[in-house]
């Protein structure tokens, strides 16, 4: 079974990024949309398993930066990744002028 989740941390403010719009795209288009919770997380983006392939998480960072009074350089962050099998947790470490990501657990 394959599942996809994410977590967004605001490295500039040193706290979870609450209220970030997140969109999961797959081979057939948009699969899910969500907004990060009070801990900056979206625990489950898929209702069930997803097929192997290339997927993309798109984060609406412009909305988040505006809501937190920050001026950001990236209006959105798009992370493409390959799904084979298993659980995929894709965190985003965010600041107004930089971001990084990794495959979490």
N, C-alpha and C positions, 0 to 999 in steps of 0.2 A: 504494500500500500504506500502511496506517495502522498504527502501533504506539504503545503507551502505556508510558511508563516514569516513574519518580519518584526523588527524592533527598530525604532528610530531614536537615537540619542542626540541631543543638541550639545555638541562639544563646546561651543562658545558660551552657553549659559550654564553648562554643567548639570543638565537635567534631562529627563525624558522629553521627547518632542511630542506634545499632546496636540491632537487635532490635525494631523497631516493626512491629506487625502492620498489613498493608495489604490492603484489599479493593477490588476494582474491580467496580462495578455498572454495568449497562447497561440498555437498554430491556427486556430479557428477564430481568433479575435479576442475580444474582452471576455474574460471568464468570471471576474469578480471585481467589486469595488468595496472599499472600506475606509474607515478613518481611525487613526491610531487612538488608543484609549488613554486613560490617566497615567499609565505606565509607559506610554509610547509604543505600545504593542498592538499588533493584529495577530491574534493567536491562530486563527484558521481562515485562510483565504479560499480554500476549496472545500466543497461539501463532501467530496469523496476523492478517490484516487485520480491522478492525472496521468495521461499517457506519456511515455518518453518523448522528448523533443526539446525545442528551444522555447523558453518562456521569458517574459520581461515583467519586472516590477517598475511601475512609473509612480514617482512620488511628487505630489503637488507642492513643491517647496515655496513657490511664490506666495501661496495662500498662507502657509505657516509663517514665513518671515513677516508678512504684513500683519498678521494677528499678534505677533510677539514684538512688534515695533523694531524689527531688524531690517536692514537693507541688504538683500542678498544678490549675488551675482548669477546664481543658477535658478531660473524660474521653475525648472523641474529636473529631477534626477531619474535617469532610466538605467536600470541594471538588467542586462540580458544574461541568462544562465542556462545551462543544459541539465535537464532532468533525466535521470536514468531509472532509479528506484530508491525508495526510502523517504525519509522526512527531510525537507529542505527548509532551513531557517536562514534567511538572508537579512542580516542586520545592516543598518545604514548609520554611520557616524557623520553628523552633519554640522557644518558651520556656514556662515554667510559666504565665505570665499573658498571653501574646500569641502570635500567629502571623501569618505572611504567606505569600503564594504568588504565582506568576507563571508565564507560559508560557515555559519554557526552550527551549533548543535542543540 
